[in-house]
Amino acid sequence: MGSLESGVTFKKVPSLPSSRIEKLQRPRSRLPRFLFKKLGYLQWICTIVVFSIFLLLFQAFLPGSVMERPENSSKDGKLISGDLLYLKDMGGLEFGEDIRFEPTRVLAKYQKEAKEMNMSYGSRSVVRFGYRKPQLALVFADLAFDPYQILMATVAAALLEIGYAIEVLSVKNGPAHDVWGHIGVPVTIIQTKDQPEIVVDWLNYDGILVNSLEAKAIVSCLMQEPFKSLPLIWTIHENTLATRLSQYTSSGKTDMLNDWKKSFKRATIVVFRNYALPMIYSPLDSGNYYVIPGAPTEAWEADNLMVREEHFREKMGLGSDDFVVAIVGSQFLYKGLWLEHALILQALMPVLEKFPSEANSSSLLKIFVLTGDSTRNYTEAVEAISSSLLYPKGVVKHIAGGASADDVLKTANVVIYGSFLEEQSFPDILIKAMCLGKLIIAPDLSMIKKYVDDRVNAYVFPKEDIKVLTKIMLQVFTKENLSPLARNVASMGKETAKNLKVGEAVEGYASLLEQILKFPSEVTPPKPVAEIPSKNQEEWPRNVFKLISHVAYRNRTSSSYVFLDKIEQYWNRTQIETATTKISMEEPFLYSIWEEEKDTQMANARKRREEEELKDRSDQPRGTWEDVYRNAKKADRSKNDLRERDDGELERTGQPLCIYEPFFGEGTWPFLHLSSLYRGVGLATKGRRPGADDIDASSRLPLLTNPYYRDVLGEFGAFFAIGNRVDRIHKNAWIGFHSWRGTARKAALSKTAESKLLNAIQTQIHGDSLYFWMRMDLDSRNPFKQDFWSFCDAINAGNCRSAFSDTFKRMYGITHGLDLLPPMPSDGETWSVMHSWALPTRSFLEFVMFARMFVDALDAQMYDEHHRSGHCYLSLSKDKHCYSRILELLVNVWAYHSARRMVYINPESGVIQEQHRLKNRRGKMWVKWFSYPVLKSMDEDLAEEADSDHPKRRWLWPSTGEVFWHGIYEKERSLRQQEKEKKRQKSRDKLARMRKRSRQKTIGKYVNPLPEEMENGNSTVSLVNR
C-alpha cells in the first residue's frame, strides 16, 4: 500500500505535480554489478559478442530516446485503454532500480489523532458507550454486474463480521441489487424518475466509500456544506481519465481539469488497486493517494475472454500448431527494459532448435514481446535485438499494450515474466494469464515468491542465473506442446489466481477505515482487523454472483469513456452559454445598476426625512420599562429601509405560527420546505438559497460570522439570531423550529399534523406549552431507549451531567460543592431532540434569555482548551461541534422546570399526547431557579455590567443578543433631556443676544399733524415750500 505525497522523490523526473515517489537509497545503476556477478563470466563474454554486433543499430530506438523524437510521438501518441505512455512522458527508471509508495504523511495525521483519542481532560475522562454500530455507505454509479461489485461485496461481508452496519446507495438500479440483499445489506436507489435530485443526509454515516469515476456526482454533493468534513474514501479502478489529462492541458480546458482536481482533493483518501494508477493520476494528486492491491478485475476479464467465441489465433495470424511464448513485464517503463528482454530472448534461443522449420516454411515457435509502449521505436528495437540474436524473421514480434494484450494472452502457451524490477505487488498481467490457464515462468522476485511456489502453480527461475530459464523451457516442452507436468502446474496456477489477493484487499480496506474513521461516543468501535474470519479472506464471493450469471458482462471501460464524453460535452456547452450570456446581458446589466442606485438614493432620502420628523417629537408619558423596551423596538422598525413585502411574508402575517428551519450550506436545500408556514434561516451568508425569503442569521447576529461559534452553536445559533430584536422579523404569536435533518429522516410534519398543530394553538387547548414532534426514544442514537441523562451522557462522551452541573454553578454563581443537576425523571415518557418544536413567542424569548446565560457559562469553561487544540471533554476526538449536542437537549430542561406543558405531536398522524404531566411533576421541578423574575434579574445584572463596566475580558454573553436594562432607558432619557436643554439654552442665548445688542439712533422722525392743521393742508404745504 502506498501513496504519492510530499517528501517522496522519483529519479530522472525534474518535477511531478503534487506527487513524489520515495525511492530507496541504492546505487545509481546496478547494471555492472548485475552483469559481472550474476550472469557468469562465460555468459557475459557471449553477451558482449552478441550486443557488439547490433548495439549501434538500435541505439537510437531505445525507450530512453523516444522522447527526443517529437515527430514520432505525435504520430503514434494516441492513447488507448491500458496504455501507460504517460509514464514515459514523466521520465524513466534506471535498470534494476526499485520504487516504493509509502503512505507516510497521509496516515501520520490519523495516527497522531488516534493517540489523542484516549487522553484525559484535566480531572475528566472521556467514555465510550457503544449504543449503535458504525454506519458506512457504499456508493455506486449503478448496480451493474462488474468487478467493482464483487470487490465491494467481499469487503462488505468482512466488515459486517467485525461490527459495521452498511448500506448501499446507487444512482441507478441494476442486476446486482439482489446480490446485496442476499448478503444482508440494504440498498437505496437515490435517483429515480419521481426524485431526479440526489437527496441524502450524508451525516447519518460515519464513513462513505465511493466507487469508480462515474460516481463523481456523489463526490460533488459531498463537496457542499455541511458534508465537506465527512470521511470519504474514493476508489478509482479506471485509467480512462488519466489518458485524457494531458489533452485537457494542451487544449486549454483548465476549468475541467481544476474541477477534477477539486473532486480528488475532496476525498479523504483516493484508493487505487495497483501501483501504476497513482503514477498516471499524479497531476490530480493532493497528497491523499493510497494503494490497496487486490481486485477480481483480472479474473473477471479472463472469464469474459473464455466465453467470447472468437478465433484468436486466426486474428493474430497464427496456425493451429504454432507454439506461442508471450514475454510480459512491469507496467512501469524504464531504460533497462530492452536489456531484460534481450536476456530473455537469448535464453530462448535453444528452444528454437526444438521446432523444426524448412527453408520454405516459417518456424512453429512464435515469441510475442508485450509492453505498454505503443510507439514504433520500441518495435524497431525488438526487431534489431531478434535479428542480432539470429532469430528467423517473423518469430519475434513486438505487441503494444491495450486490447491486443488480451489476444496475446489468450493464444499463448507459456507466459514469461521478463522484468527484474522489484515491485510491491504481484503483477496484474500474470494474474490474468494464470486465470486463463497459462503456464507462468517468472524470476524469483520477492513479490513473485510471495504468491507462487516453484513447480506447484508456476515455474520460478533465479534472476542471477538466466540459464535456468532455458532449462525450464526445455523441460516444459514435449513434442511441440506442454508436458503433462507443465499442464498440471498451469491448472494449479489457475485455481490459485482466481482468489489471489482477497486477503490483502479485505485487510487493506478494514485497516484504512480503522485509521481514518473517528466515531462518536455512542458508537461501538469495530473489532480489530485481526479478528476478520478467514472465510472472508479466502475467495471472492462468486457463488453469490451466480444469482445473476445470466446477465451479460459489462465493458466498464467503454461506459467510463461514455461518462467522460458527457462531462466534456457539458463543460463545452457551459462555456458557450456563458460567453453568449455575457455579451447579451452587458447593456441590461448596466441599466439595472443605474436603477438599483436610483432606488437606494430614494430610500435613503425617505429614511432621513423620517428621522428628522421623529427627532423633534416630544417625549410621551411612559409606563414600565418593558413598555419602553417594546415602544423603542417599534420606533426602530420605522427606520428600516422601505421595501415591498413578498408573497410568503404576506401569507405568514395572518398565521398564528411561523416555523423556522436553520440550515448551513447548499447540501441542505433539498430538505427545506417551500410553504408559507416555514421560513429558512441561513447560518452563513454564503450558501443561502437564491430568490428565497430566508433570514440571514449572520447579519442579525454578527457572532455567527465567526466560524468557530457558528460550528460550536450549530442550529442553536439561529435561536439567538431570531431572538435578537425579534419584532423586526417575527410578528406571529407562536414560533417554531424544525431541523432539516428531521425532514431527511421522514419525521417532518405532514399536512394533517400541521393542521392539528395550528388548531391546538388557536384553541389554546394546552395553553403555554412546548409542542415537539421528534422524540428521543425513536432517535437512531438511542436504540436502547435510555433515559434523559443517560442518553445525554452517551452522546457527550460521558460528561453531560458534569458539564450541566458545572455550567449551572457558574451561571448562578454558586461556589460550594453542591451537585447542581436538575432532575429529569424517567417516567416512561419521551423528550424532544433535534430542535423540532413550537412555543409561544413570549416564552421563546424567555427561553433565549435563559439559554444566553447558559451558553455563556458553558463557553467560559470550555473555550480555552477547545479553541486551542480542538478537543473538549464532550467528545472523544477533535470536534468543532463541541457542545452543540448539549444545547440540543437544553429546551427540555428549561420547559420541564419552568412548569411548561410538554406535548408530543405525531408528525404523520397529528395525534397529540401530553408528556410529563404537571400533576406528576410536583416536588420535582426547580421552579425558583427557572422562574421569569429570577432569570430577568440575572439578565439585567449582566446587561448593567456590560453597559456600565465594559469589562475587557473575553465575554460571550453580550454578543449573543440584546443588552438592555432599565438604566439604559434612563440613560437615553437623560441624553434626550440634555439635548432638549441644549436647544432651550440656545434659544435663550439667542433672545438674550437680541436684547443686549446696541441699536442705532433714529436719524429723522415723522410727526403727525394736528387735526385743525389737516384742514389747511394745502397752506401748510405752501409754507413749507417757501
Secondary structure, 3 states (H helix, E strand, C coil): CCCCCCCCCCCCCCCCCCCCCEECCCCCCCHHHHHHHHCCHHHHHHHHHHHHHHCCCCHHHCHHHHHHCHHHHHHCCCCCCCCCHHHHHHCCECCCCCEECCCHHHHHHHHHHHHCCCCCECCECCCCCCCECCEEEEEECCCCCCHHHHHHHHHHHHHHHCCCEEEEEECCCCCCHHHHHHHCCCEEECCCCCCCCCCCCHHHCCEEEEECHHHHHHHHHCCCCCCCCCCEEEEECCCCCHHHHHHHHHCCCHHHHHHHHHHHHHCCEEEECCCCHHHHCHHHCCCCEEECCCCCHHHHHHHHHHHCCCCHHHHCCCCCCCEEEEEECCCCCECCHHHHHHHHHHHCHHHHCCCCCCCCCCCCEEEEEEECCCCHHHHHHHHHHHHHCCCCCCCEEEEECCHHHHHHHHHCCEEEECCCCCCCCCCHHHHHHHHCCCEEEEECCHHHHCCCCECCCEEEECCCCCHHHHHHHHHHEECCEECHHHHHHHHHHHHHHHCCCHHHHHHHHHHHHHHHCCCCCCECCCCCHHHCCHHHHCCCCHHHHHHHCCCCCCCHHHHHHHHHHHHHHHHHHHHHHHHHHHHHCHHHHHHHHHHHHHHHHHHHHHHHHHHHHHHCCCCCCCCCHHHHHHHHHHHHHCCCCCCCCCHHHHHHHCCCEEEEEEECCHHHHHHCCCCCCEEEEECCCCCCCCCCCCEEHHHHCHHHHCHHHHHHHCCHHHHHHHHCCHHHCCCCCEEEECCHHHHHCCCCCCHHHHHHHHHHHHHCCCCCEEEECCEHHHCCCCCCCCCHHHHHHHCCCCCHHHHHHHHHHHHHCCCCCCCCCCCCCCCCCCCECCCCEEEEHHHHHHHHHHHHHHHHHHHHHHHHHHHHHCCCCCCCCCCCCCCHHHHHHHHHHHHHHCCCEEEEECCCCCCEEEECCHHHHCCCCCHHHHCHHHHHHHHHHHHHHHHHHCCCCCCCHHHHCCCCCHHHHHHHHHHHHHHHHHHHHHHHHHHHHHHHCCCCCCCCCCCCCCHHHHHCHHHHHHHHHC
